[in-house]
Amino acid sequence: LIQQAIRRVLLCLVLLLTACSDPVNNALPSWADGQVKTAVLAYVDSVTRPQSPAFLPSSERIAVVDHDGTLWAERPVYFQTYMIYEQVVNQAPDHIDWHTEQPFMAVLSNDQDYLDAHGYAAMRTLSAAVTEGMTTGAYMSLSQQFAENSVHPERQVAFSNLTYLPMRELVNYLHQNDFQVFIVSGGDIGFIRGFSEQFYGIPRERVIGSSRRNVLSQDATSVLRGAQFASMNVNTMKVLNIDLHIGRLPVFAVGNSDGDLAMLAYTAKNGGFALVLEHDDAVREYSYREGASGVLEAAVENDWPVVSMRDDFLQIFKTSD
Amino acid sequence: LIQQAIRRVLLCLVLLLTACSDPVNNALPSWADGQVKTAVLAYVDSVTRPQSPAFLPSSERIAVVDHDGTLWAERPVYFQTYMIYEQVVNQAPDHIDWHTEQPFMAVLSNDQDYLDAHGYAAMRTLSAAVTEGMTTGAYMSLSQQFAENSVHPERQVAFSNLTYLPMRELVNYLHQNDFQVFIVSGGDIGFIRGFSEQFYGIPRERVIGSSRRNVLSQDATSVLRGAQFASMNVNTMKVLNIDLHIGRLPVFAVGNSDGDLAMLAYTAKNGGFALVLEHDDAVREYSYREGASGVLEAAVENDWPVVSMRDDFLQIFKTSD
């Protein structure tokens, strides 16, 4: 009982310190002062200040944030691709036929031309082949290892170091303001769950992604990945899955590609805040409008703030974890 | 700035009071002292006491709880059925054909024999007819109204008063011990979300249920209910959806029917606590083993504690909300 009392007192102190530290002054240090940063701060203030007409109770402070190209880089290909390639190489000794069969052969012989030409179709085949039957737990561990330790082929740094520092600050800032931040990604739900807590402080249950038709193992102890997609979480499916997993309207949405347009429009049309990242920094990151022209046009049309990664981010990448 | 400081001080005081009230002494007042209550308290103690070898950080304290027959009654039929009947009656003026077409005619003429004979098939038709195209938001409002205000035909009390007081206490007790409690129900996900926060303090994003193939509205502002099921959340699908929505192993599971068996076994086989409610109180509630014999046998076989509603619950129903 005394121990319990001591624990309660300690808990009280921790809560006091947490509640009494001031999260506002140091918000978004890697964001340049300017219209976009001001708009973000003003919006968050408007829904968190109790006297504000737009005030929202914390239960309704729902943020939805895309992953590839929004929380970390996505070039030259989605990083999940590299994990699948690694698995093809690792599992090849058990699959002698892969050495003479496409698209496996292309990965094993590093035939980038073939892989570029067959793009997404090749990826679907590879991904199903190397992950079907794997437990969802094992898949998450794999992705955690990958994101922490594997190295981006062009940049020669761990993938974890290709997360965007200003976006990590934004997620923290939203958390400090009692938002629930959900990742809503076209990437595999288990892939992102492997590192979402460690990188972004976003718990697994707040990750929404593409998913497979999984099955329960014979002994009922684990869930095994299926080969077919249950849900490809892009475009309107992002909105449908937000409704399925959260059951509330998001009030804050961030994305960077046309696959985020439905989610951004859904948020904005219901009175929320939509924010678009523009990849316009060829020096520090990448510069491209491919797959993003629709969302960039919609941003202009609807007055959604656009983050220029070149101008609005003082630093782009988190340098170490 | 002064206002902000005052708010912070007030927040601190609230947190202090919350953290320092003792949740243990008054835990589960409507549960009779005995083996089951002792087992529940001992399990929760074992995963929350930091010195315990079974200690779990709060992120891993995941509880999954069935709804019909576990958090509220389910007799003579699942209560969701009554909401659908009400909607048939309310919408009938716009559907003149329903007066001469089954199963609508049976509802409108109160032909219980027909409805009993056609059971689930009739229900699927009715449910799709009255809710297809409805926004998920409107459907939730409907269910909130229904659960608060509509009256159980046999018992003549509001459905809210047919929630189980001891189970509400258990959910509170788990919340006080930093569990995330998810409802995992065969019922419609939106139906339960309509009242989960109000009745159980369980936020909508912690409700997992059966869902439809919904669509985004033309103007991209809302999600419209489809007629076909996307997921029937029973048996093994409960486990697959737990993995999809939460991405963690549950450590505490409660159910009452064979449709909960997979979820209970999954929890127990991974080292968690499985608890089964037995409906054995014909005087205060209902007494039946129909649809539950498998789970009751499994409980005996695997040494899962079984709650006798007759003996372990001092009071069964919450009397008012």
Contacts between the chains, C-beta under 8 A, distances in Angstrom:
chain1	res1	chain2	res2	distance
A	4	B	24	7.6
A	7	B	50	7.6
A	8	B	19	6.7
A	8	B	20	5.9
A	8	B	22	7.5
A	9	B	20	7.9
A	11	B	19	5.1
A	12	B	15	7.8
A	12	B	16	5.4
A	12	B	19	4.8
A	12	B	20	5.5
A	15	B	12	7.8
A	15	B	15	4.4
A	15	B	16	7.0
A	15	B	19	5.2
A	16	B	12	5.4
A	16	B	15	6.9
A	16	B	16	6.5
A	19	B	8	6.8
A	19	B	11	5.1
A	19	B	12	4.9
A	19	B	15	5.2
A	20	B	8	5.8
A	20	B	9	8.0
A	20	B	12	5.5
A	22	B	8	7.6
A	24	B	4	8.0
A	50	B	7	7.2
A	59	B	197	7.5
A	59	B	203	6.1
A	136	B	243	5.5
A	136	B	247	7.5
A	137	B	249	7.9
A	140	B	247	7.4
A	180	B	205	7.3
A	189	B	244	7.1
A	189	B	247	7.2
A	190	B	247	7.2
A	193	B	247	4.8
A	197	B	59	7.5
A	203	B	59	6.1
A	204	B	246	7.0
A	204	B	247	3.6
A	204	B	248	5.9
A	205	B	180	7.3
A	205	B	205	7.9
A	205	B	245	6.7
A	205	B	246	4.8
A	205	B	247	6.0
A	205	B	248	7.0
A	207	B	247	6.6
A	211	B	244	5.8
A	214	B	240	5.5
A	214	B	243	6.9
A	214	B	244	7.8
A	215	B	236	7.8
A	215	B	240	7.5
A	216	B	236	4.5
A	216	B	239	5.3
A	216	B	240	6.6
A	216	B	262	6.6
A	216	B	266	7.5
A	219	B	269	7.2
A	220	B	236	8.0
A	220	B	239	7.5
A	220	B	262	6.3
A	220	B	265	4.8
A	220	B	266	5.6
A	220	B	269	6.1
A	221	B	266	6.8
A	221	B	269	4.8
A	221	B	270	6.0
A	223	B	239	6.6
A	223	B	240	6.1
A	223	B	243	4.3
A	236	B	215	7.8
A	236	B	216	4.5
A	239	B	216	5.3
A	239	B	220	7.5
A	239	B	223	6.6
A	240	B	214	5.5
A	240	B	215	7.5
A	240	B	216	6.6
A	240	B	223	6.1
A	243	B	136	5.5
A	243	B	214	6.9
A	243	B	223	4.3
A	244	B	189	7.1
A	244	B	211	5.8
A	244	B	214	7.8
A	244	B	230	8.0
A	245	B	205	6.7
A	245	B	245	6.0
A	246	B	204	7.0
A	246	B	205	4.8
A	247	B	136	7.5
A	247	B	140	7.4
A	247	B	189	7.2
A	247	B	190	7.2
A	247	B	193	4.7
A	247	B	204	3.6
A	247	B	205	6.0
A	247	B	207	6.6
A	248	B	204	5.9
A	248	B	205	7.0
A	249	B	137	7.9
A	262	B	216	6.6
A	262	B	220	6.3
A	265	B	220	4.8
A	266	B	216	7.4
A	266	B	220	5.6
A	266	B	221	6.8
A	269	B	219	7.2
A	269	B	220	6.1
A	269	B	221	4.8
A	270	B	221	6.0
